């Protein structure tokens, strides 16, 4: 420190600079995170089933309805959540109390047993007091079987 020289050099005060490269890195990271998050929203996070085909199927309107799903293994789904049989009864009763005129859409995997879908689900839905029960199918192309 002899001689009174400064370590800043001969230019005097050092000016603050905004480094643009790290800023761009952060922006690209946020953009990539946003894109990955929105892509994961488009995927059905719920239960995926292969619907049986039907020539007379119609497009469904899921507004104001609950979708019940039966997988090929016999698991039950309420909207996109996999639930147990006890949870199914509880949710069905709560839904009926809050929305007595609600609609129930049932999708069953084409490999699910007939008794699982109709013998249990529809029976319990009717016991709860629902009158509007719809079975969801995939529209079959004309001329195919």
N, C-alpha and C positions, 0 to 999 in steps of 0.2 A: 504494500500500500504506500510505498514511498513514492514521492513525486506527485501525489494527488491524481493519478490517472484513474479513470473509471473503467469498469469492465464492460460498459455498454458501447464502447467504441467512440469514435469521434463525431457521430451524428447527433449527439444530444439525447433527448428523450426518445424512447422506443415507442412507436405507435402500435396500437392494438389492431390486429387483423382478424378478419372473419375467415376461417378456413372453410372452404366450400366443399371439399372432398368428403370429410366426415359427415357433413350435413346431407350430402347426396346419399351416402351409405345408409344413414338413418332413415331417410325418406324411402329408399328402395326396400329396406327391411320392413317398414310399416306397410308399404304397398303389397309386398309378398305375403305378409301375415294376413292382411285384409282379404286378399284374393283366395288364399287357402281356407280361411274361415268361411267365406261366402260359398265356396265350392262344397264344403262339408255340409252346409245348410241345405243344398239342393238334393243331397242324397237322403234317402229314406232312412232315418236313424232308427226306425222301428222294425217291425217284423215283416220280412219279405216272404211272400207266398206266390206260388204259381196258380193263378186263378183258372178255374175250368172255363172252357170256351162255350159260348152260346150264340146262336144266330139271332135271337130276339133281344139281346142285351141293349141297354140304353145307358147314356152317360149319366153319372151320378152327380148330385149336388151335395157335397159334404157339409154345407152350412146348416147349423142347427141339428146336427146328428152326431152319433157316436159310432165309431167303427170297431166292431169286434172281429178278431182274427183268430183262426184256428190253423196251426201249422200242421205239416205232415206228421210230426211227432206227437201231436195232441196238445201242444202248449197253447194257452189262451192269451190274446192280446187285447188291451183296451186302448183304442187309438194307436199310439206308437209304443206303449209300455207293455212289457210282458208281465202278466199277473198270475196269481194262483186262483184256484176255484173259489176260495173264501173271499179273496179280494174282489173277484168278479161279482159275487152276490152283493157285497157291501156297496161297491160302486154303482151297481145296477139300481139298488134301492135308493141311494142318494140321488142319482140322476133322475129317477122317476119322481121323487119328492120335489126336486127343483124344476123339472121340466116334464110334466105328465103327458104332454102331447108330443114329446120328442120322437125322433126317428132313430132306428137302429139299423145300421148297415153291417151285414155279416160277410166277410170274405173268408172262405175256407180254401186251403190248398187243395189242388186237384187230387192229391194223394192222401188227403185226410179221410178218415173213416166217416161214413155217412152218419153213424150213430153219434159221433162226437159233435157234429155240427147241428143236426136236427134233433137228435134225442136229448141233448143237454142244453145247448145254448138257446135254441128257440123255445124250448120248454120253460127255461128259467126266465127268459124275456117275457113270455106270456104270463107267467106267474106274477111277475112284477107289475103287470098291468099295461104293458105297451101293446098298441094295436098296429103300429106302422113298423113292420120288419121287412127289410129288403135284402135279397141275396145278391151279392156282387159277383159278376162274371166278366170275362174278357170277350169282346165282340169277335166272333169268328168270321173270317173272310167268306164271302159268298162262294159256294161250290166246294168248300173244304170240309173235311170231317174231323 
